[in-house]
Amino acid sequence: MERVLYVGDVFLLHKTPPGHPESPERLKALLNLMKRTKLPDYVEVRSPVKASEEDLFLVHDKEYVEYVKRIIESGGGYLDPDTYASPTSWEPALYAAGTVLHASLKALEGDHWLAFAAVRPPGHHARRSEGRGFCLFNNVAIAAEALRRRGLRVAVVDIDVHWGDGTAYIFYDTDEVLYISTHQDPSTLYPFEGFPYQKGRGKGEGYTVNVPLPPGTGDEGFITAIHEIVLPVLEAYSPQFLLVSAGWDTHWLDPLASLEVTVDGQWEAVSSLVGLAESYGIPVVLALEGGYVNWVVAKSTLNALAAAKEKLFADEKEVKQSIPEDEVEYYLEKVRAELKKYWPL
């Protein structure tokens, strides 16, 4: 099978308090849209796969994993002011990590070359010993580390509106995993880090690539950043496996941020990444991160499965970028200045 969607009801078991943006309704919207949509013949839907606790230890301290488990077994609670673990969160957390890992290993075996793991809780803010930003365990980092230990040159591209500080810091000291993130200017948005000068340390210097974008950036600026920074760095790195942290909170309606990207722009960005993977003959696995407009999560997830082939859904309206392209270019020039020593930008 060419492309696979991993999704299941188990992810609805991760409950959050009333009004919390990272709610089961995000996945319910996707499951409901799937019932009303005939997926292309080249897409297969598969059930989630559970991780072992040992899989979590690939990137998380054992003490932290045991701490999260104790909180859940004692009735649930907050890991930080935003990050909640409910009494039923342990199974979905294991399935979220396990599904991204399983999808990656199946892609490596040639079972499929593109997969989307529609999982929750999300993962890219989770650090080795700390849950943050709605995230318990770092699903993408676990898969990346498993692939790295198999000798692969791995690239992670994070298109969530927030910098994936967890993923970035887990691989901050290595040149064996390249982390690239496009995100809203972190001086204006959580986690208030992810500046171009944060580019890795020691052997990892230059292998964390941060591409902040100003509030108001729409499709035009977002795609420019992908084409002028992300793709050239990927081409120079020549990865053997591509992981994508697919957050849909760059959308113009998202309540937690201020970018103005449409469903169409999100499809175009993913299509650019998938097209590069296809041209290199390497697998690509996408994992759901943020996105807090439920119909956007549903449509952009299904669109991603058809990336570089066809667009299944368009946005509900056409939105023009509200800031001049020169402002986006000013931000991109700062990225080039920091990274031209390492990459052909």
Residue frames as qw, qx, qy, qz and C-alpha x, y, z in Angstrom:
[[0.000, 0.887, 0.461, 0.000, 0.00, 0.00, 0.00],
 [0.426, 0.537, -0.017, 0.728, 1.32, 3.43, -0.92],
 [0.085, -0.418, 0.272, -0.862, -0.21, 5.56, 1.85],
 [0.487, -0.380, -0.778, 0.118, -1.66, 4.68, 5.25],
 [0.295, -0.593, 0.124, -0.739, -3.71, 6.53, 7.86],
 [0.437, -0.158, -0.808, 0.362, -3.36, 5.26, 11.43],
 [0.312, -0.326, 0.142, -0.881, -6.28, 6.37, 13.60],
 [0.459, -0.274, -0.845, -0.015, -8.60, 4.91, 16.24],
 [0.473, -0.734, -0.287, -0.394, -11.05, 5.51, 19.05],
 [0.739, -0.327, -0.362, 0.465, -8.38, 4.83, 21.69],
 [0.345, 0.184, -0.089, 0.916, -7.19, 8.42, 21.31],
 [0.347, -0.624, -0.272, -0.645, -10.56, 9.69, 22.53],
 [0.739, -0.484, -0.441, 0.160, -9.73, 8.25, 25.97],
 [0.444, -0.037, -0.225, 0.866, -7.27, 11.07, 26.65],
 [0.138, -0.847, -0.498, -0.123, -9.66, 13.46, 28.40],
 [0.313, 0.154, -0.195, 0.917, -8.96, 17.10, 29.18],
 [0.014, 0.467, 0.578, -0.669, -10.88, 19.55, 31.38],
 [0.312, 0.789, 0.529, 0.028, -13.86, 21.46, 29.90],
 [0.138, 0.980, -0.021, -0.145, -12.72, 24.28, 27.65],
 [0.507, -0.510, 0.541, 0.436, -9.24, 22.83, 27.13],
 [0.477, 0.632, -0.310, -0.526, -8.27, 23.31, 23.46],
 [0.254, 0.337, -0.891, -0.170, -6.61, 19.89, 23.12],
 [0.650, -0.013, 0.494, -0.578, -9.83, 17.88, 23.45],
 [0.484, 0.091, 0.861, 0.129, -11.14, 14.58, 22.06],
 [0.503, 0.729, 0.311, -0.345, -13.34, 16.65, 19.73],
 [0.103, 0.701, -0.533, -0.462, -10.29, 17.18, 17.52],
 [0.111, -0.173, 0.951, 0.230, -10.14, 13.47, 16.69],
 [0.417, 0.467, 0.724, -0.292, -13.91, 13.09, 16.62],
 [0.385, 0.742, -0.057, -0.546, -14.02, 15.65, 13.82],
 [0.124, 0.481, -0.783, -0.375, -11.58, 13.56, 11.80],
 [0.225, 0.089, 0.969, -0.050, -13.44, 10.31, 12.45],
 [0.428, 0.609, 0.503, -0.439, -16.73, 11.94, 11.47],
 [0.340, 0.703, -0.322, -0.535, -15.29, 13.41, 8.27],
 [0.055, -0.289, 0.924, 0.244, -13.90, 9.98, 7.36],
 [0.386, 0.338, 0.830, -0.219, -17.43, 8.56, 7.56],
 [0.437, 0.769, 0.268, -0.382, -18.61, 11.13, 5.00],
 [0.208, 0.780, -0.468, -0.360, -15.59, 10.89, 2.70],
 [0.971, 0.207, 0.086, 0.083, -14.55, 8.25, 0.19],
 [0.379, -0.723, 0.453, 0.359, -10.81, 8.11, 0.63],
 [0.502, 0.622, -0.505, -0.325, -8.68, 7.57, -2.48],
 [0.982, 0.048, -0.168, -0.077, -7.89, 3.98, -3.41],
 [0.612, 0.439, -0.475, 0.454, -4.23, 4.54, -2.62],
 [0.199, -0.493, 0.500, -0.683, -5.01, 5.19, 1.08],
 [0.646, -0.244, -0.723, -0.016, -5.51, 2.42, 3.62],
 [0.422, -0.664, 0.221, -0.576, -6.80, 2.96, 7.17],
 [0.662, 0.036, -0.708, 0.243, -5.12, 0.97, 9.93],
 [0.632, -0.726, -0.261, -0.076, -5.53, 0.64, 13.68],
 [0.094, -0.854, 0.430, -0.276, -3.14, 2.22, 16.20],
 [0.830, 0.066, -0.493, 0.251, -0.31, 0.20, 17.77],
 [0.570, -0.819, -0.005, -0.072, 0.70, 0.34, 21.42],
 [0.339, 0.664, -0.559, 0.363, 4.21, 1.20, 22.58],
 [0.764, -0.323, -0.473, 0.296, 5.94, -0.59, 25.42],
 [0.376, -0.917, 0.003, 0.136, 7.22, 1.42, 28.35],
 [0.686, -0.291, 0.346, 0.570, 10.71, 0.54, 27.14],
 [0.441, 0.578, 0.398, 0.559, 9.96, 2.35, 23.86],
 [0.144, -0.968, -0.149, -0.146, 9.36, 5.53, 25.85],
 [0.643, -0.645, 0.186, 0.369, 12.82, 5.17, 27.41],
 [0.685, 0.394, 0.256, 0.556, 14.34, 5.81, 23.96],
 [0.226, 0.566, 0.017, 0.793, 14.08, 9.53, 24.71],
 [0.464, -0.712, -0.014, -0.527, 12.51, 9.87, 28.18],
 [0.012, 0.408, -0.776, 0.481, 14.03, 9.33, 31.60],
 [0.426, -0.247, -0.870, -0.029, 12.60, 6.29, 33.35],
 [0.129, -0.313, -0.600, 0.725, 11.81, 8.38, 36.42],
 [0.286, 0.183, -0.084, -0.937, 9.70, 10.75, 34.32],
 [0.489, -0.082, -0.721, -0.484, 7.73, 7.91, 32.69],
 [0.385, -0.295, -0.828, 0.282, 7.03, 6.42, 36.12],
 [0.009, 0.248, 0.343, -0.906, 6.00, 9.86, 37.41],
 [0.421, 0.055, -0.341, -0.839, 3.42, 10.30, 34.61],
 [0.516, -0.169, -0.816, -0.198, 2.09, 6.80, 35.21],
 [0.244, -0.276, -0.721, 0.588, 1.70, 7.49, 38.96],
 [0.206, 0.182, 0.108, -0.955, -0.24, 10.69, 38.29],
 [0.523, -0.010, -0.547, -0.653, -2.59, 8.88, 35.92],
 [0.519, -0.184, -0.834, 0.038, -3.10, 5.90, 38.22],
 [0.177, -0.272, -0.610, 0.723, -3.81, 8.19, 41.17],
 [0.191, 0.730, 0.596, -0.274, -6.70, 9.85, 39.33],
 [0.451, 0.654, 0.293, 0.532, -4.97, 12.23, 36.95],
 [0.318, -0.816, -0.118, 0.468, -3.67, 15.77, 37.27],
 [0.374, 0.922, -0.099, 0.001, -1.66, 18.55, 35.69],
 [0.839, 0.005, 0.008, 0.545, 1.96, 18.09, 34.63],
 [0.253, -0.052, -0.026, 0.966, 2.21, 21.84, 34.12],
 [0.272, 0.372, 0.348, -0.816, -0.43, 24.61, 34.02],
 [0.541, 0.381, -0.300, -0.687, -1.49, 23.57, 30.48],
 [0.462, 0.260, -0.825, -0.195, -0.77, 19.84, 30.36],
 [0.686, -0.226, 0.383, -0.575, -3.34, 17.47, 31.82],
 [0.287, 0.137, -0.940, -0.121, -3.24, 13.71, 32.21],
 [0.710, -0.245, -0.011, -0.661, -6.62, 12.12, 32.91],
 [0.656, -0.284, 0.660, -0.230, -7.27, 8.81, 34.68],
 [0.856, 0.325, 0.401, -0.014, -7.67, 7.22, 31.21],
 [0.307, 0.884, -0.284, -0.207, -4.66, 8.85, 29.51],
 [0.476, -0.503, 0.694, 0.195, -2.10, 6.06, 29.89],
 [0.694, 0.268, 0.649, 0.162, -3.42, 3.85, 27.06],
 [0.492, 0.850, 0.181, 0.057, -3.79, 6.65, 24.49],
 [0.117, -0.889, 0.416, 0.150, -0.36, 8.01, 25.43],
 [0.560, -0.286, 0.744, 0.226, 1.22, 4.60, 24.80],
 [0.637, 0.503, 0.568, 0.134, -0.76, 4.19, 21.58],
 [0.259, 0.957, -0.039, -0.127, 0.26, 7.67, 20.37],
 [0.215, -0.723, 0.622, 0.209, 3.96, 6.91, 20.82],
 [0.596, -0.065, 0.789, 0.130, 3.62, 3.36, 19.54],
 [0.625, 0.658, 0.416, -0.051, 1.67, 4.30, 16.43],
 [0.243, 0.919, -0.274, -0.147, 4.22, 6.85, 15.24],
 [0.326, -0.545, 0.762, 0.128, 7.02, 4.37, 15.96],
 [0.658, 0.189, 0.729, 0.021, 5.21, 1.47, 14.26],
 [0.555, 0.802, 0.182, -0.127, 4.35, 3.58, 11.21],
 [0.069, 0.857, -0.481, -0.171, 7.99, 4.57, 10.89],
 [0.420, -0.346, 0.832, 0.109, 9.31, 1.02, 11.15],
 [0.669, 0.428, 0.607, -0.040, 6.71, -0.27, 8.66],
 [0.423, 0.889, -0.067, -0.160, 7.70, 2.49, 6.26],
 [0.156, -0.706, 0.672, 0.161, 11.34, 1.52, 6.71],
 [0.568, -0.026, 0.821, 0.054, 10.41, -2.06, 5.78],
 [0.079, 0.096, -0.636, -0.762, 8.74, -0.79, 2.60],
 [0.129, 0.446, 0.872, -0.156, 5.21, -1.67, 3.71],
 [0.204, 0.904, 0.369, 0.075, 4.14, 1.88, 2.80],
 [0.542, 0.227, -0.049, 0.807, 6.13, 4.98, 1.92],
 [0.131, -0.381, 0.104, -0.910, 3.83, 7.62, 3.41],
 [0.403, -0.484, -0.769, 0.106, 1.85, 7.37, 6.65],
 [0.192, -0.541, 0.118, -0.810, -0.11, 9.78, 8.78],
 [0.394, -0.264, -0.801, 0.365, -0.44, 8.94, 12.47],
 [0.287, -0.593, -0.163, -0.734, -3.51, 10.84, 13.67],
 [0.602, -0.250, -0.661, 0.371, -2.71, 10.55, 17.37],
 [0.209, -0.705, 0.183, -0.652, -3.28, 12.37, 20.62],
 [0.177, -0.920, -0.026, 0.349, -1.97, 13.44, 23.05],
 [0.561, 0.785, -0.189, 0.180, 0.49, 15.35, 20.86],
 [0.898, -0.265, -0.075, 0.343, 4.19, 15.20, 21.59],
 [0.619, 0.535, -0.078, 0.570, 6.57, 17.85, 20.28],
 [0.170, -0.812, 0.236, -0.507, 6.78, 19.92, 23.50],
 [0.888, -0.457, 0.036, -0.041, 7.57, 16.92, 25.72],
 [0.167, 0.763, -0.605, 0.153, 11.18, 16.91, 26.92],
 [0.497, 0.199, -0.832, 0.147, 13.21, 14.04, 28.34],
 [0.301, -0.243, -0.795, 0.466, 11.89, 14.53, 31.84],
 [0.131, 0.346, 0.319, -0.872, 9.09, 17.04, 31.50],
 [0.222, 0.574, 0.747, 0.251, 5.60, 17.13, 30.02],
 [0.043, -0.433, -0.050, 0.899, 4.72, 20.51, 28.54],
 [0.276, 0.318, -0.338, -0.842, 2.39, 22.24, 26.13],
 [0.827, 0.123, 0.031, -0.548, -0.37, 19.57, 26.14],
 [0.712, 0.398, -0.575, -0.058, 2.25, 16.84, 25.50],
 [0.835, -0.485, 0.228, -0.120, 3.01, 13.80, 27.69],
 [0.720, -0.243, 0.516, 0.396, 5.55, 11.84, 25.61],
 [0.179, 0.671, -0.359, -0.623, 7.39, 12.94, 22.48],
 [0.859, 0.289, 0.400, -0.136, 5.93, 10.66, 19.83],
 [0.644, 0.749, -0.149, 0.052, 8.01, 11.91, 16.90],
 [0.044, -0.772, 0.617, -0.149, 11.26, 12.01, 18.89],
 [0.732, -0.217, 0.631, -0.134, 10.78, 8.38, 19.94],
 [0.848, 0.469, 0.248, 0.024, 10.45, 7.34, 16.30],
 [0.373, 0.868, -0.309, 0.114, 13.38, 9.52, 15.25],
 [0.330, -0.655, 0.666, -0.138, 15.63, 8.01, 17.92],
 [0.843, 0.024, 0.534, -0.060, 14.64, 4.47, 16.93],
 [0.737, 0.665, 0.067, 0.100, 15.54, 5.25, 13.33],
 [0.078, 0.877, -0.455, 0.135, 18.78, 6.97, 14.36],
 [0.575, -0.466, 0.666, -0.093, 19.83, 3.88, 16.30],
 [0.855, 0.281, 0.432, 0.057, 19.30, 1.87, 13.12],
 [0.538, -0.203, 0.394, 0.717, 21.92, 4.03, 11.44],
 [0.321, 0.698, 0.515, 0.379, 19.61, 6.27, 9.41],
 [0.174, -0.017, -0.027, 0.984, 20.10, 9.96, 8.73],
 [0.042, -0.663, -0.746, 0.051, 16.79, 11.35, 10.00],
 [0.021, 0.197, 0.039, 0.979, 15.16, 14.72, 9.37],
 [0.052, -0.619, -0.729, 0.288, 12.26, 16.07, 11.41],
 [0.022, 0.281, 0.218, 0.934, 10.30, 18.98, 9.95],
 [0.081, -0.510, -0.711, 0.477, 7.89, 20.64, 12.38],
 [0.021, 0.368, 0.401, 0.839, 5.19, 22.78, 10.74],
 [0.322, -0.703, -0.604, 0.191, 3.20, 23.43, 13.93],
 [0.059, 0.892, 0.077, 0.441, 2.72, 27.11, 14.77],
 [0.539, -0.799, 0.256, -0.077, 4.67, 26.59, 18.02],
 [0.298, 0.621, -0.720, 0.091, 8.33, 25.69, 18.24],
 [0.932, -0.187, -0.293, -0.098, 8.71, 22.02, 19.19],
 [0.124, -0.793, 0.521, -0.290, 11.08, 22.68, 22.05],
 [0.833, -0.297, 0.448, -0.133, 10.91, 19.08, 23.26],
 [0.899, 0.365, 0.155, 0.184, 12.07, 17.59, 19.97],
 [0.356, 0.846, -0.253, 0.306, 14.65, 20.33, 19.45],
 [0.302, -0.739, 0.532, -0.280, 16.30, 19.86, 22.83],
 [0.927, -0.133, 0.348, -0.049, 16.23, 16.05, 22.72],
 [0.841, 0.325, 0.208, 0.380, 18.42, 16.21, 19.58],
 [0.017, 0.996, -0.070, -0.046, 20.19, 19.50, 20.31],
 [0.367, -0.720, 0.558, 0.186, 23.63, 17.88, 20.67],
 [0.670, 0.004, 0.699, 0.249, 23.63, 15.50, 17.69],
 [0.238, 0.476, -0.437, -0.725, 24.21, 15.81, 13.96],
 [0.067, 0.030, 0.975, 0.209, 22.41, 12.52, 13.35],
 [0.105, 0.686, 0.720, -0.022, 18.93, 14.04, 13.52],
 [0.116, 0.160, 0.165, 0.966, 18.19, 17.29, 11.71],
 [0.001, -0.656, -0.686, 0.313, 15.37, 19.34, 13.27],
 [0.074, 0.181, 0.282, 0.939, 13.74, 22.09, 11.20],
 [0.003, -0.615, -0.713, 0.337, 10.84, 24.15, 12.53],
 [0.013, -0.398, -0.274, -0.875, 8.66, 26.80, 10.95],
 [0.314, -0.592, -0.684, 0.288, 6.69, 28.63, 13.65],
 [0.052, -0.931, -0.209, -0.295, 5.31, 31.97, 14.74],
 [0.231, 0.631, -0.391, 0.629, 7.84, 34.45, 16.11],
 [0.631, -0.326, -0.657, 0.252, 8.55, 33.05, 19.60],
 [0.125, 0.022, -0.343, 0.931, 8.72, 36.51, 21.12],
 [0.473, -0.101, -0.082, -0.872, 4.94, 36.51, 20.56],
 [0.867, -0.071, -0.260, -0.420, 3.99, 32.89, 21.31],
 [0.769, -0.406, 0.481, -0.110, 4.61, 29.85, 23.53],
 [0.764, -0.493, -0.292, 0.297, 7.15, 28.41, 24.27],
 [0.084, -0.988, 0.115, 0.054, 8.89, 31.78, 23.82],
 [0.438, -0.509, 0.634, 0.383, 11.93, 30.02, 22.37],
 [0.715, 0.390, 0.544, 0.201, 12.93, 28.90, 18.91],
 [0.140, 0.911, -0.148, -0.358, 14.96, 31.83, 17.65],
 [0.774, 0.586, -0.231, 0.054, 17.35, 31.43, 14.70],
 [0.101, 0.709, -0.632, 0.296, 20.38, 31.67, 16.99],
 [0.690, -0.272, 0.609, -0.283, 19.23, 28.51, 18.81],
 [0.684, 0.524, -0.401, -0.310, 20.89, 26.20, 16.32],
 [0.960, -0.023, -0.261, 0.095, 22.24, 23.26, 18.31],
 [0.378, -0.823, 0.417, -0.081, 25.30, 22.64, 20.42],
 [0.538, -0.410, 0.716, 0.172, 28.57, 20.74, 20.01],
 [0.271, 0.014, 0.854, 0.445, 28.24, 18.12, 17.29],
 [0.216, 0.646, 0.732, -0.007, 24.67, 19.32, 16.83],
 [0.024, -0.622, -0.010, 0.782, 25.57, 22.92, 16.00],
 [0.214, 0.300, -0.510, -0.777, 23.71, 23.87, 12.82],
 [0.194, -0.139, -0.937, -0.256, 21.36, 20.88, 12.98],
 [0.044, 0.652, 0.658, -0.374, 18.57, 22.78, 14.72],
 [0.143, 0.186, 0.397, 0.888, 17.08, 25.09, 12.10],
 [0.048, 0.616, 0.623, -0.481, 14.51, 27.58, 13.38],
 [0.121, 0.290, 0.477, 0.821, 12.43, 29.57, 10.91],
 [0.043, 0.531, 0.576, -0.619, 10.28, 32.05, 12.86],
 [0.112, 0.468, 0.560, 0.674, 7.54, 33.89, 10.98],
 [0.084, -0.044, 0.268, -0.959, 5.83, 37.14, 11.92],
 [0.299, 0.469, 0.721, -0.414, 2.20, 37.21, 13.07],
 [0.455, 0.676, 0.046, -0.577, -0.01, 37.72, 10.04],
 [0.000, 0.377, -0.814, -0.441, 2.01, 35.40, 7.79],
 [0.798, 0.270, 0.218, -0.494, -0.32, 33.66, 5.36],
 [0.930, 0.234, 0.274, 0.079, 0.01, 31.13, 2.58],
 [0.543, 0.796, -0.170, 0.207, 2.45, 33.22, 0.55],
 [0.091, -0.784, 0.545, -0.281, 4.97, 33.75, 3.33],
 [0.795, -0.289, 0.503, -0.176, 4.59, 30.23, 4.73],
 [0.907, 0.357, 0.192, 0.114, 5.28, 28.60, 1.36],
 [0.358, 0.842, -0.320, 0.246, 8.17, 31.00, 0.73],
 [0.412, -0.661, 0.585, -0.223, 9.77, 29.84, 4.01],
 [0.902, -0.006, 0.430, -0.037, 9.33, 26.20, 3.00],
 [0.794, 0.573, 0.092, 0.184, 10.83, 26.72, -0.45],
 [0.304, 0.841, -0.291, 0.342, 13.65, 29.12, 0.44],
 [0.250, -0.635, 0.636, -0.360, 14.82, 27.65, 3.77],
 [0.794, -0.183, 0.507, -0.280, 13.34, 24.24, 4.59],
 [0.921, 0.374, 0.103, -0.027, 13.76, 22.49, 1.24],
 [0.461, 0.744, -0.433, 0.216, 17.33, 23.71, 0.56],
 [0.317, -0.577, 0.677, -0.329, 18.47, 22.55, 4.01],
 [0.876, 0.005, 0.426, -0.225, 16.79, 19.18, 3.53],
 [0.813, 0.572, -0.108, 0.027, 18.39, 18.76, 0.12],
 [0.213, 0.740, -0.575, 0.277, 21.82, 19.56, 1.53],
 [0.520, -0.416, 0.656, -0.357, 21.35, 17.16, 4.44],
 [0.557, 0.219, -0.715, -0.362, 20.04, 14.39, 2.16],
 [0.556, -0.267, 0.610, -0.497, 18.00, 12.50, 4.77],
 [0.186, 0.064, -0.956, -0.217, 17.19, 8.82, 4.57],
 [0.198, -0.546, -0.813, 0.042, 13.91, 9.24, 6.44],
 [0.070, -0.325, -0.012, -0.943, 11.58, 12.21, 6.86],
 [0.208, -0.528, -0.767, 0.300, 9.34, 12.73, 9.89],
 [0.046, -0.445, -0.181, -0.876, 6.86, 15.61, 9.93],
 [0.064, -0.389, -0.681, 0.618, 5.30, 17.07, 13.07],
 [0.034, -0.424, -0.568, -0.705, 2.03, 18.13, 11.49],
 [0.029, -0.492, -0.556, 0.670, 0.38, 20.85, 13.54],
 [0.167, 0.583, 0.599, 0.523, -2.55, 22.58, 11.89],
 [0.247, -0.801, -0.385, 0.386, -2.58, 25.60, 14.24],
 [0.274, -0.156, 0.285, 0.905, -0.99, 27.82, 11.59],
 [0.088, 0.580, 0.716, 0.378, -4.57, 28.24, 10.35],
 [0.014, 0.378, 0.040, 0.925, -6.07, 31.74, 10.20],
 [0.599, -0.543, -0.251, -0.532, -8.94, 30.75, 12.52],
 [0.697, -0.137, -0.617, 0.338, -6.83, 29.03, 15.17],
 [0.389, -0.876, -0.178, -0.222, -7.53, 30.53, 18.60],
 [0.761, -0.551, 0.033, 0.339, -4.04, 29.99, 20.03],
 [0.542, -0.205, 0.325, 0.747, -1.90, 31.80, 17.44],
 [0.214, 0.797, 0.109, -0.554, -1.79, 34.55, 14.84],
 [0.180, -0.195, 0.712, 0.651, -0.64, 33.11, 11.52],
 [0.560, 0.446, 0.136, -0.685, -3.06, 33.27, 8.58],
 [0.031, 0.229, -0.894, -0.384, -2.40, 30.05, 6.65],
 [0.750, 0.093, -0.042, -0.653, -5.34, 28.33, 4.96],
 [0.865, -0.019, 0.495, -0.083, -6.14, 24.65, 4.53],
 [0.761, 0.643, -0.002, 0.086, -4.90, 25.12, 0.96],
 [0.147, 0.830, -0.490, 0.220, -1.57, 26.54, 2.17],
 [0.611, -0.438, 0.633, -0.183, -1.15, 23.69, 4.62],
 [0.908, 0.270, 0.320, -0.006, -1.74, 21.19, 1.81],
 [0.567, 0.784, -0.200, 0.156, 0.80, 22.97, -0.39],
 [0.185, -0.756, 0.593, -0.208, 3.43, 22.96, 2.38],
 [0.757, -0.195, 0.614, -0.107, 2.97, 19.24, 3.04],
 [0.838, 0.523, 0.155, 0.005, 2.96, 18.56, -0.70],
 [0.297, 0.846, -0.424, 0.128, 6.35, 20.28, -1.00],
 [0.391, -0.550, 0.714, -0.186, 7.80, 18.07, 1.74],
 [0.835, 0.112, 0.525, -0.126, 6.20, 14.91, 0.37],
 [0.697, 0.714, -0.066, -0.020, 7.38, 15.78, -3.12],
 [0.072, 0.770, -0.623, 0.117, 10.96, 16.07, -1.87],
 [0.604, -0.289, 0.721, -0.179, 10.70, 12.72, -0.09],
 [0.852, 0.397, 0.321, -0.121, 9.31, 11.13, -3.22],
 [0.523, 0.801, -0.289, 0.022, 12.11, 12.57, -5.36],
 [0.081, -0.647, 0.733, -0.195, 14.69, 11.17, -2.92],
 [0.727, 0.008, -0.663, -0.180, 12.92, 7.82, -2.69],
 [0.156, 0.128, -0.763, 0.614, 12.70, 8.03, 1.10],
 [0.288, -0.567, -0.771, -0.018, 9.80, 7.26, 3.45],
 [0.086, -0.337, 0.159, -0.924, 7.79, 10.02, 5.10],
 [0.367, -0.498, -0.776, 0.127, 5.71, 9.71, 8.26],
 [0.130, -0.488, 0.028, -0.862, 3.56, 12.55, 9.55],
 [0.339, -0.373, -0.783, 0.363, 2.24, 12.76, 13.11],
 [0.184, -0.811, -0.353, -0.429, -0.53, 15.00, 14.37],
 [0.342, -0.032, -0.455, 0.822, 0.59, 17.70, 16.78],
 [0.101, 0.390, 0.426, -0.810, -1.52, 20.86, 17.37],
 [0.173, -0.203, -0.579, -0.770, -4.45, 22.49, 15.63],
 [0.041, 0.275, 0.736, -0.618, -7.48, 23.69, 17.56],
 [0.567, 0.275, -0.063, -0.774, -10.12, 24.32, 14.91],
 [0.666, -0.051, 0.733, -0.126, -11.65, 20.87, 14.66],
 [0.767, 0.581, 0.246, -0.117, -12.75, 20.95, 11.01],
 [0.287, 0.836, -0.463, -0.057, -9.26, 22.16, 10.03],
 [0.401, -0.431, 0.806, -0.061, -7.67, 19.21, 11.85],
 [0.752, 0.253, 0.593, -0.137, -9.99, 16.87, 9.97],
 [0.651, 0.751, 0.068, -0.090, -9.58, 18.36, 6.51],
 [0.165, 0.831, -0.531, -0.021, -5.85, 19.02, 6.64],
 [0.539, -0.334, 0.772, -0.046, -5.15, 15.54, 7.99],
 [0.766, 0.372, 0.524, -0.012, -7.01, 13.88, 5.11],
 [0.447, 0.880, -0.138, -0.084, -5.47, 16.37, 2.67],
 [0.205, -0.725, 0.653, 0.083, -2.00, 15.35, 3.87],
 [0.713, -0.023, 0.700, 0.032, -2.68, 11.77, 2.83],
 [0.666, 0.628, 0.376, 0.147, -3.18, 12.98, -0.72],
 [0.161, -0.856, 0.218, 0.441, -0.25, 15.43, -0.66],
 [0.099, -0.497, 0.650, 0.567, 1.52, 15.99, -3.96],
 [0.195, 0.226, 0.907, 0.298, -1.30, 14.08, -5.71],
 [0.169, -0.583, -0.532, -0.590, -4.61, 15.87, -5.19],
 [0.095, -0.123, 0.452, -0.879, -6.28, 18.27, -2.79],
 [0.162, -0.399, -0.901, -0.045, -9.34, 16.65, -1.23],
 [0.184, -0.828, -0.500, 0.175, -10.59, 19.75, 0.63],
 [0.284, 0.509, 0.003, 0.812, -10.26, 23.51, 0.25],
 [0.107, -0.162, -0.513, 0.836, -10.62, 26.18, 2.90],
 [0.121, 0.690, 0.694, -0.169, -14.02, 27.70, 3.58],
 [0.216, 0.962, 0.122, -0.113, -12.82, 31.07, 2.28],
 [0.681, 0.444, -0.073, 0.578, -9.89, 32.68, 0.51],
 [0.455, -0.852, -0.072, 0.250, -7.65, 34.59, 2.90],
 [0.533, 0.711, -0.160, 0.430, -5.01, 37.07, 1.78],
 [0.656, -0.175, -0.350, 0.646, -1.87, 37.56, 3.86],
 [0.146, -0.943, -0.297, -0.021, -2.36, 40.72, 5.95],
 [0.402, -0.767, 0.240, 0.439, 1.30, 41.72, 6.18],
 [0.468, 0.774, -0.355, -0.238, 3.70, 42.70, 3.38],
 [0.969, 0.136, -0.125, 0.166, 5.88, 39.94, 1.98],
 [0.339, 0.681, -0.396, 0.514, 8.85, 42.19, 2.78],
 [0.514, -0.607, 0.401, -0.455, 8.19, 41.60, 6.47],
 [0.985, -0.073, 0.150, -0.035, 8.40, 37.84, 5.99],
 [0.745, 0.527, -0.196, 0.359, 11.57, 38.30, 3.95],
 [0.081, -0.770, 0.420, -0.474, 13.11, 40.32, 6.80],
 [0.788, -0.405, 0.390, -0.251, 12.58, 37.34, 9.12],
 [0.966, 0.219, 0.082, 0.113, 13.95, 34.87, 6.57],
 [0.460, 0.736, -0.322, 0.380, 17.05, 36.98, 6.06],
 [0.388, -0.676, 0.507, -0.368, 17.81, 36.72, 9.78],
 [0.944, -0.095, 0.306, -0.079, 17.54, 32.93, 9.47],
 [0.798, 0.538, -0.094, 0.253, 19.95, 32.92, 6.51],
 [0.088, 0.818, -0.419, 0.384, 22.43, 35.08, 8.40],
 [0.629, -0.515, 0.515, -0.274, 22.52, 32.59, 11.28],
 [0.879, 0.001, 0.473, -0.063, 22.65, 29.44, 9.14],
 [0.652, 0.725, -0.201, -0.094, 24.57, 30.23, 5.96],
 [0.124, -0.664, 0.734, -0.068, 27.72, 28.96, 7.68],
 [0.503, -0.117, 0.842, -0.154, 26.14, 25.48, 7.76],
 [0.548, 0.456, 0.701, 0.005, 23.76, 25.33, 4.81],
 [0.279, 0.097, 0.468, 0.833, 23.62, 26.70, 1.24],
 [0.064, 0.775, 0.595, -0.201, 21.08, 29.45, 1.88]]
